[in-house]
């Protein structure tokens, strides 16, 4: 017997999802839970590039780098490692990274995550089709399957959700070869740690991989066309990260645009726009991504695209065609896996008549998985400076926190942004180990419009890193007078 939600919301509507990344997966799962007939079309595997070649493997690599740092810095806490030599005297061991084993493990984790997601969809009753799909009008997807894509399957649906993701941007002057000049999807084929990795691009992807490989022990040069790493992010956070990079031995070339990258006999040479050259063993091109929206029938179906090729969507992920929705990195909304997942559920809820809360970019929590991590939510201090928000920012260094002292944490801070007059928390920045976990209380405060006094009255365990949030909000007690 069907549940009330199945009969009232879906009425056995059919939903076809093109692309099985985080957004497509959640859309398919939500639609199945509401009783719709669901078909998901995926070319490379459930989870898409986010699970198989991007988020899952990259964050697994970063976790390994964090472990290497923890071992290296353990002596600061009084923990020492020794091995007995032939004469019985202690020898201080070196930290060795078996990159082939690391990459094998993280790709296995990615594959297992993909299989777990596939099983969940099948258990929910979702029909899975493996192959390359394209829209044939607003109500159908044609899928090329079989060896060489010679067989075709046609899926008709009342609602279509497009979740085709994005791919690394490639430059003609720095064409990746998969061996020395690499995109972030090709890094996992390396069998040994690069002797000298040159990272072109200091955005989130470039900063994360530069941080990880530095901490794994590679020599790293970061080529940034901007004045600071992480352009567009909180300025104080970028300064902390750049300080950590330089302290770790990374060479950061600011305001330096890479003109071209060429392969040599045993490495690469990067030529900058001012004529300088940088030689290394490998080069990672982290210069953004392009949406996978070409030649899949979107424009023919009437779906509006931006000049960059992204699908234009509204706050419920609806496109210019009423029954076609788009989610994830292929859209013009916000390129995060967590956002894609929320878009996927929102799109299906809207299409099938469930309760919908339109997405607000100001409430999105984002995290950069460098060491230390950088987490943000809501309005930024830059928004206050340029007049987009009327607020006050208060920054509390993490070094003042007792738990941070115990853990040997030297870098980072908690920054709370509150509106003048009411003290309502409208934003926050945390730079710390596991900032991705610590930002959650501030995300709740932004979502539920809590003021600084309400946040400060919540008990935080002592000692804990999270107590820095209560300390910061207590210091802002009189913000409503400002």
C-alpha positions as CSV (number, residue, x, y, z in Angstrom):
1,X,0.0,0.0,0.0
2,X,1.4,3.4,-0.9
3,X,2.0,5.9,1.8
4,X,0.1,9.2,2.0
5,X,3.2,11.1,0.8
6,X,3.6,8.9,-2.2
7,X,0.0,9.3,-3.4
8,X,-0.4,13.0,-2.6
9,X,2.9,14.3,-3.8
10,X,4.0,12.2,-6.7
11,X,0.8,10.7,-8.2
12,X,3.2,8.3,-9.9
13,X,4.9,11.0,-11.8
14,X,8.0,10.1,-13.7
15,X,11.4,11.7,-13.1
16,X,14.5,11.3,-15.2
17,X,17.8,12.5,-13.9
18,X,20.8,13.1,-16.2
19,X,24.0,12.7,-14.2
20,X,24.5,10.8,-10.9
21,X,26.7,13.3,-9.0
22,X,25.7,14.6,-5.5
23,X,22.8,16.6,-6.9
24,X,21.5,13.9,-9.3
25,X,21.8,11.3,-6.6
26,X,19.8,13.3,-4.1
27,X,17.2,14.2,-6.7
28,X,16.7,10.6,-7.6
29,X,16.6,9.4,-4.0
30,X,14.1,12.1,-3.0
31,X,11.9,11.4,-6.0
32,X,11.9,7.7,-5.2
33,X,11.0,8.5,-1.6
34,X,8.0,10.5,-2.8
35,X,6.8,7.6,-4.9
36,X,7.8,8.7,-8.4
37,X,9.0,6.4,-11.1
38,X,12.7,7.4,-11.3
39,X,15.4,6.7,-13.9
40,X,19.0,8.0,-13.4
41,X,21.4,8.1,-16.3
42,X,25.1,8.2,-15.4
43,X,28.1,7.8,-17.7
44,X,31.0,7.1,-15.3
45,X,29.4,5.7,-12.1
46,X,27.0,6.8,-9.4
47,X,28.5,9.7,-7.5
48,X,29.9,11.2,-10.7
49,X,33.3,13.0,-10.7
50,X,32.7,14.4,-7.2
51,X,33.0,10.9,-5.7
52,X,35.2,9.2,-8.2
53,X,37.8,11.8,-9.2
54,X,37.2,15.0,-7.2
55,X,35.9,15.5,-3.7
56,X,36.2,12.0,-2.1
57,X,39.7,11.2,-3.4
58,X,41.1,14.7,-2.9
59,X,39.8,15.0,0.7
60,X,41.2,11.5,1.4
61,X,44.6,12.7,0.1
62,X,44.3,15.7,2.4
63,X,43.5,13.4,5.4
64,X,46.7,11.5,4.7
65,X,48.7,14.8,4.5
66,X,47.1,15.8,7.9
67,X,48.3,12.5,9.4
68,X,51.8,13.2,8.1
69,X,51.8,16.7,9.7
70,X,50.5,15.2,13.0
71,X,53.4,12.8,13.1
72,X,55.9,15.5,12.2
73,X,54.7,17.9,14.8
74,X,54.2,15.3,17.6
75,X,57.7,16.1,19.0
76,X,56.3,19.6,19.9
77,X,54.0,17.8,22.3
78,X,56.7,15.6,23.8
79,X,56.1,12.6,21.7
80,X,59.3,11.3,20.1
81,X,59.9,8.4,17.6
82,X,63.0,6.4,17.6
83,X,64.3,3.1,16.0
84,X,67.2,1.1,17.3
85,X,70.3,1.1,15.2
86,X,72.7,-1.7,14.7
87,X,74.7,-0.6,17.7
88,X,71.7,-0.3,19.9
89,X,71.6,3.5,19.8
90,X,68.4,5.2,18.9
91,X,67.9,6.5,15.4
92,X,65.3,9.2,14.6
93,X,63.2,7.7,11.8
94,X,62.1,9.7,8.7
95,X,58.5,10.0,7.6
96,X,58.1,8.3,4.3
97,X,55.0,8.7,2.0
98,X,54.2,5.7,-0.3
99,X,52.1,7.7,-2.8
100,X,51.2,4.7,-4.8
101,X,49.7,3.0,-1.7
102,X,48.0,6.3,-0.8
103,X,46.4,6.7,-4.3
104,X,45.4,3.1,-4.4
105,X,43.6,3.5,-1.0
106,X,41.8,6.7,-1.9
107,X,40.6,5.5,-5.2
108,X,39.3,2.3,-3.5
109,X,37.5,4.5,-1.0
110,X,36.0,6.5,-3.9
111,X,34.9,3.3,-5.6
112,X,33.3,1.9,-2.4
113,X,31.4,5.2,-1.8
114,X,30.1,5.0,-5.4
115,X,29.0,1.4,-4.9
116,X,27.3,2.3,-1.6
117,X,25.4,5.1,-3.3
118,X,24.4,2.8,-6.2
119,X,23.1,0.2,-3.7
120,X,21.0,2.9,-1.9
121,X,19.4,4.0,-5.2
122,X,18.6,0.5,-6.2
123,X,17.1,-0.3,-2.8
124,X,14.9,2.8,-3.2
125,X,13.6,1.5,-6.5
126,X,15.5,3.8,-8.9
127,X,16.2,2.5,-12.3
128,X,19.8,3.0,-13.3
129,X,21.0,3.4,-16.9
130,X,24.7,3.4,-17.7
131,X,25.6,5.5,-20.8
132,X,25.9,8.9,-22.3
133,X,22.6,10.8,-22.2
134,X,21.2,13.9,-23.9
135,X,17.9,15.7,-23.9
136,X,15.5,15.1,-26.7
137,X,13.1,17.9,-26.0
138,X,12.0,18.9,-22.5
139,X,10.4,15.5,-21.7
140,X,12.9,12.9,-22.8
141,X,16.4,11.7,-22.4
142,X,18.1,9.5,-25.1
143,X,20.8,7.3,-23.7
144,X,23.6,5.6,-25.8
145,X,24.4,2.3,-24.2
146,X,26.2,-0.9,-25.1
147,X,29.7,-1.4,-26.5
148,X,30.8,1.8,-28.3
149,X,27.5,3.5,-27.6
150,X,25.7,1.7,-30.4
151,X,22.5,0.9,-28.5
152,X,20.0,3.5,-27.6
153,X,17.4,3.8,-24.8
154,X,14.8,6.5,-24.6
155,X,13.5,7.7,-21.2
156,X,10.4,9.8,-21.1
157,X,9.5,11.8,-18.0
158,X,7.2,14.4,-16.6
159,X,10.2,16.1,-14.9
160,X,13.8,16.1,-16.0
161,X,16.7,17.0,-13.7
162,X,20.1,17.9,-15.3
163,X,23.1,17.2,-13.1
164,X,26.0,16.8,-15.5
165,X,28.7,18.6,-13.4
166,X,31.8,20.3,-14.7
167,X,35.3,19.3,-15.9
168,X,38.7,20.9,-15.3
169,X,39.4,23.9,-17.6
170,X,42.2,23.2,-20.1
171,X,44.4,25.9,-21.7
172,X,45.9,25.5,-25.2
173,X,49.1,26.9,-23.8
174,X,49.3,24.3,-21.1
175,X,47.6,21.1,-22.5
176,X,47.6,18.3,-19.9
177,X,49.3,15.1,-20.9
178,X,48.4,13.0,-17.8
179,X,52.0,12.5,-16.9
180,X,53.8,15.7,-16.2
181,X,51.2,18.4,-16.9
182,X,48.1,17.4,-14.9
183,X,44.5,18.3,-14.1
184,X,43.3,17.5,-10.6
185,X,41.6,14.4,-11.9
186,X,44.9,13.0,-13.1
187,X,46.9,13.3,-10.0
188,X,46.0,9.9,-8.7
189,X,48.0,8.1,-11.4
190,X,51.3,9.2,-9.8
191,X,53.3,6.4,-8.3
192,X,55.7,8.6,-6.3
193,X,55.7,12.0,-4.6
194,X,56.6,14.7,-7.2
195,X,60.0,16.1,-6.6
196,X,58.8,19.6,-7.3
197,X,55.1,20.3,-8.0
198,X,54.2,23.6,-9.6
199,X,50.6,24.5,-9.0
200,X,49.1,27.1,-11.4
201,X,46.1,28.7,-9.8
202,X,45.6,29.8,-6.2
203,X,41.8,29.3,-5.9
204,X,40.3,26.7,-3.7
205,X,41.5,23.7,-5.7
206,X,45.0,25.0,-6.2
207,X,45.4,26.0,-2.6
208,X,44.1,22.6,-1.3
209,X,46.4,20.5,-3.4
210,X,49.4,22.8,-2.8
211,X,48.8,22.5,1.0
212,X,48.4,18.7,0.7
213,X,51.5,18.0,-1.3
214,X,53.6,20.4,0.8
215,X,52.6,18.5,3.9
216,X,53.3,15.2,2.2
217,X,56.8,16.3,1.7
218,X,57.0,17.6,-1.9
219,X,58.6,20.8,-2.9
220,X,55.8,23.1,-4.0
221,X,55.6,26.4,-6.0
222,X,52.2,28.1,-6.2
223,X,51.7,30.5,-9.1
224,X,49.0,33.0,-8.3
225,X,47.8,35.7,-10.7
226,X,46.3,37.6,-7.8
227,X,47.9,39.6,-4.9
228,X,46.8,37.0,-2.4
229,X,46.1,33.3,-2.4
230,X,42.4,32.4,-2.4
231,X,41.2,35.6,-4.1
232,X,37.7,36.5,-3.1
233,X,37.9,34.8,0.3
234,X,38.3,36.4,3.7
235,X,41.5,38.5,3.6
236,X,42.6,37.5,7.2
237,X,42.1,33.9,6.4
238,X,44.2,34.2,3.2
239,X,47.0,35.9,5.1
240,X,47.1,33.1,7.7
241,X,47.2,30.4,5.0
242,X,49.9,32.2,3.0
243,X,52.0,32.5,6.2
244,X,51.6,28.8,6.9
245,X,52.6,28.0,3.3
246,X,55.7,30.1,3.4
247,X,56.7,28.7,6.8
248,X,56.3,25.2,5.4
249,X,58.8,26.0,2.6
250,X,56.3,26.7,-0.2
251,X,57.3,29.3,-2.8
252,X,54.3,31.6,-3.4
253,X,54.6,33.7,-6.6
254,X,51.9,36.4,-6.2
255,X,50.7,38.6,-9.1
256,X,52.4,36.1,-11.5
257,X,50.3,34.8,-14.5
258,X,51.4,31.6,-16.2
259,X,51.8,32.2,-19.9
260,X,52.5,28.7,-20.9
261,X,53.6,25.3,-19.6
262,X,55.9,23.0,-21.6
263,X,57.1,19.5,-20.9
264,X,60.9,18.9,-20.9
265,X,62.8,15.6,-20.9
266,X,62.5,15.1,-17.2
267,X,59.9,17.6,-16.0
268,X,58.1,20.9,-16.9
269,X,58.9,24.5,-17.4
270,X,56.4,27.2,-16.6
271,X,56.8,30.6,-18.4
272,X,55.3,33.6,-16.6
273,X,53.9,36.6,-18.4
274,X,56.8,38.7,-17.3
275,X,59.3,36.3,-18.9
276,X,60.4,34.5,-15.8
277,X,60.5,30.7,-15.8
278,X,59.9,28.1,-13.1
279,X,61.2,24.6,-13.6
280,X,59.7,21.6,-11.8
281,X,59.0,17.9,-12.1
282,X,55.2,18.2,-12.5
283,X,52.6,20.9,-13.0
284,X,49.1,20.9,-11.7
285,X,46.7,23.1,-13.7
286,X,44.1,24.4,-11.3
287,X,42.6,27.2,-13.4
288,X,38.9,26.6,-12.9
289,X,36.3,24.3,-14.5
290,X,33.8,24.4,-17.4
291,X,30.3,23.0,-17.3
292,X,29.6,19.7,-19.1
293,X,26.6,21.3,-20.9
294,X,27.8,21.2,-24.6
295,X,26.0,18.9,-27.1
296,X,23.5,17.4,-24.7
297,X,20.4,19.0,-26.2
298,X,19.8,21.7,-23.6
299,X,19.5,24.7,-26.0
300,X,17.4,22.6,-28.4
301,X,15.0,21.9,-25.5
302,X,14.7,25.6,-24.8
303,X,16.9,25.6,-21.7
304,X,18.7,29.0,-21.2
305,X,22.4,29.0,-20.7
306,X,24.7,31.8,-19.5
307,X,27.6,33.0,-21.6
308,X,29.9,30.6,-19.8
309,X,27.7,27.7,-20.6
310,X,26.2,27.2,-17.2
311,X,22.5,26.5,-16.9
312,X,20.6,29.4,-15.6
313,X,18.4,28.4,-12.6
314,X,16.3,30.1,-9.9
315,X,16.4,29.4,-6.2
316,X,14.4,26.1,-6.5
317,X,16.8,25.0,-9.3
318,X,14.2,25.5,-12.1
319,X,15.4,26.4,-15.5
320,X,13.7,28.5,-18.2
321,X,11.7,25.4,-19.2
322,X,9.1,24.7,-16.4
323,X,9.6,20.9,-16.1
324,X,13.4,20.9,-16.5
325,X,15.5,21.5,-13.4
326,X,19.3,21.7,-13.1
327,X,21.6,21.2,-10.1
328,X,25.2,21.3,-9.2
329,X,28.3,22.6,-10.9
330,X,26.7,22.8,-14.3
331,X,24.5,25.6,-13.0
332,X,25.1,29.3,-12.3
333,X,24.2,28.9,-8.6
334,X,27.1,27.8,-6.3
335,X,29.7,25.1,-7.1
336,X,29.7,23.0,-4.0
337,X,28.8,19.3,-3.5
338,X,26.7,20.1,-0.5
339,X,24.8,22.8,-2.5
340,X,24.3,20.3,-5.4
341,X,22.7,17.8,-2.9
342,X,20.4,20.5,-1.5
343,X,19.5,21.7,-5.0
344,X,18.6,18.1,-6.0
345,X,16.2,17.7,-3.2
346,X,14.7,21.2,-3.6
347,X,14.2,20.6,-7.3
348,X,12.3,17.4,-6.8
349,X,10.2,18.8,-3.9
350,X,9.2,21.7,-6.0
351,X,8.4,19.5,-9.1
352,X,6.4,17.0,-7.1
353,X,4.5,19.5,-4.9
354,X,6.3,18.9,-1.6
355,X,7.1,21.8,0.8
356,X,10.0,23.8,-0.6
357,X,12.3,26.3,1.0
358,X,14.1,28.3,-1.7
359,X,17.9,28.3,-1.4
360,X,19.7,31.4,-0.2
361,X,23.4,31.8,-1.1
362,X,24.0,33.9,2.1
363,X,23.2,30.8,4.2
364,X,25.5,28.4,2.4
365,X,28.4,27.0,4.5
366,X,31.6,26.5,2.5
367,X,34.9,25.0,3.5
368,X,38.4,25.0,2.1
369,X,40.3,21.8,3.1
370,X,43.8,23.3,3.5
371,X,45.8,23.0,6.7
372,X,44.4,24.8,8.6
373,X,41.0,24.6,7.1
374,X,39.0,27.7,6.3
375,X,35.2,27.7,6.8
376,X,32.8,30.5,6.0
377,X,29.1,31.2,6.2
378,X,26.9,34.3,5.5
379,X,28.1,37.8,4.9
380,X,31.8,38.6,4.9
381,X,33.8,41.4,6.4
382,X,34.3,42.7,2.8
383,X,30.5,42.9,2.5
384,X,30.5,45.2,5.5
385,X,33.3,47.4,4.0
386,X,31.5,47.8,0.6
387,X,28.2,48.5,2.2
388,X,26.4,45.3,1.3
389,X,25.7,44.7,5.0
390,X,25.5,46.9,8.1
391,X,27.5,44.9,10.6
392,X,30.4,44.6,12.9
393,X,33.1,41.9,12.7
394,X,35.0,40.6,15.7
395,X,38.0,38.3,15.4
396,X,39.4,36.2,18.2
397,X,42.8,34.5,17.6
398,X,42.7,30.7,18.2
399,X,46.0,30.9,20.1
400,X,44.1,32.3,23.0
401,X,42.0,29.2,23.3
402,X,43.1,26.8,26.1
403,X,42.4,23.6,24.0
404,X,44.3,25.1,21.1
405,X,47.3,25.5,23.4
406,X,47.0,21.9,24.6
407,X,46.9,20.7,21.0
408,X,49.8,22.9,19.9
409,X,47.7,24.9,17.4
410,X,49.4,28.1,16.6
411,X,47.4,29.5,13.6
412,X,43.8,30.4,13.1
413,X,40.9,32.5,14.4
414,X,37.2,32.7,14.9
415,X,35.5,35.7,13.3
416,X,31.9,36.5,14.0
417,X,29.9,39.1,12.0
418,X,26.8,40.5,13.5
419,X,24.3,43.2,12.4
420,X,24.4,46.5,14.1
421,X,21.5,47.3,16.3
422,X,20.1,43.8,16.7
423,X,23.3,41.8,17.2
424,X,21.9,39.1,14.8
425,X,24.7,36.8,13.5
426,X,24.9,37.3,9.8
427,X,28.2,35.7,9.0
428,X,31.3,34.0,10.3
429,X,34.8,32.7,9.4
430,X,36.8,30.0,11.2
431,X,40.4,29.2,10.4
432,X,41.4,26.1,12.4
433,X,41.9,22.4,12.2
434,X,38.5,20.8,11.4
435,X,37.0,24.2,10.8
436,X,34.4,22.3,8.7
437,X,33.1,20.9,11.9
438,X,33.4,24.1,14.0
439,X,31.5,26.3,11.6
440,X,28.2,24.5,12.2
441,X,27.1,26.5,15.3
442,X,27.6,29.7,13.3
443,X,25.7,28.2,10.4
444,X,22.8,27.5,12.7
445,X,22.9,31.0,14.1
446,X,22.8,32.5,10.5
447,X,20.0,30.2,9.5
448,X,17.9,30.7,12.6
449,X,18.7,34.5,12.9
450,X,20.1,34.1,16.4
451,X,21.8,37.1,18.0
452,X,25.2,37.1,19.7
453,X,23.7,37.0,23.2
454,X,21.7,33.9,22.3
455,X,24.8,32.1,20.9
456,X,26.9,33.2,23.9
457,X,24.5,31.6,26.3
458,X,24.9,28.1,24.8
459,X,27.2,26.0,26.9
460,X,30.4,24.9,25.2
461,X,32.5,22.1,26.8
462,X,35.7,23.3,28.6
463,X,38.3,23.0,27.2
464,X,37.2,23.0,23.6
465,X,37.9,24.8,20.4
466,X,34.2,25.6,20.0
467,X,34.4,27.7,23.2
468,X,36.1,30.3,21.0
469,X,32.7,30.9,19.4
470,X,31.1,31.6,22.7
471,X,34.0,33.8,23.8
472,X,33.8,35.8,20.6
473,X,30.0,36.3,20.9
474,X,30.4,37.2,24.6
475,X,32.8,39.9,23.5
476,X,30.1,41.3,21.2
477,X,27.5,41.7,23.9
478,X,27.3,45.4,23.4
479,X,27.2,45.3,19.6
480,X,23.5,46.4,19.6
481,X,24.7,49.7,21.0
482,X,27.1,50.3,18.0
